[in-house]
Amino acid sequence: MAEIAIFGACHIDTIAHFDNNKHGAIDIIGARVDYAVGGAGFNAAVALREVGHSIRFICPSVMNSLS
């Protein structure tokens, strides 16, 4: 398989789950908060790795940030 370097973005998605019965409320307290990793570059790197390629993933990082 190929050795591939990918330059791209990696983001942390914050996903809040809440009760739909409170639609329209100003303040809704979620029952659960999940986090997922994403971004076009990250997703491409994962997909290529899953089919057997050797991947080097390079992305910018920022202090005090979730992306």
C-alpha positions in Angstrom: 0.0 0.0 0.0 1.0 3.6 -0.4 2.6 5.9 2.1 0.5 9.1 2.2 0.9 12.5 3.9 -2.3 14.4 4.5 -2.3 18.1 5.4 -5.7 19.1 6.7 -8.1 19.9 9.5 -9.0 18.1 12.6 -12.0 19.3 14.7 -13.7 18.3 17.9 -17.5 18.2 17.4 -19.7 18.8 20.5 -23.0 17.1 20.2 -25.7 17.9 22.8 -28.7 15.5 23.2 -31.9 16.9 24.7 -35.6 16.2 25.2 -37.5 17.4 22.1 -40.6 18.0 24.3 -39.0 21.2 25.5 -38.8 22.8 22.0 -38.8 26.5 22.1 -37.5 26.8 25.6 -34.7 29.4 26.0 -32.5 27.3 28.4 -32.5 23.6 27.7 -30.4 21.3 29.9 -29.1 18.4 27.8 -29.3 14.9 29.0 -26.0 14.0 27.5 -23.1 15.7 25.7 -20.9 13.7 23.3 -17.7 14.6 21.5 -16.5 13.3 18.1 -13.4 13.9 16.1 -13.9 15.1 12.5 -12.7 17.4 9.8 -12.1 16.7 6.1 -8.4 16.0 6.5 -8.9 13.8 9.5 -11.8 11.8 7.9 -9.7 11.2 4.8 -6.8 10.0 6.8 -8.9 7.6 8.8 -10.6 6.2 5.6 -7.3 5.6 3.9 -5.8 4.0 7.0 -8.7 1.7 7.3 -8.0 0.3 3.8 -4.3 -0.3 4.7 -2.4 2.8 3.6 0.4 4.2 5.8 -0.7 7.7 6.8 1.1 10.8 8.2 -1.5 13.3 9.2 -0.4 16.9 9.7 -2.8 19.6 11.0 -2.5 23.0 12.7 -3.1 23.2 16.5 -4.1 26.2 18.6 -3.6 26.6 22.3 -6.8 26.6 24.4 -8.9 25.4 21.5 -10.9 22.3 20.7 -9.8 22.3 17.1 
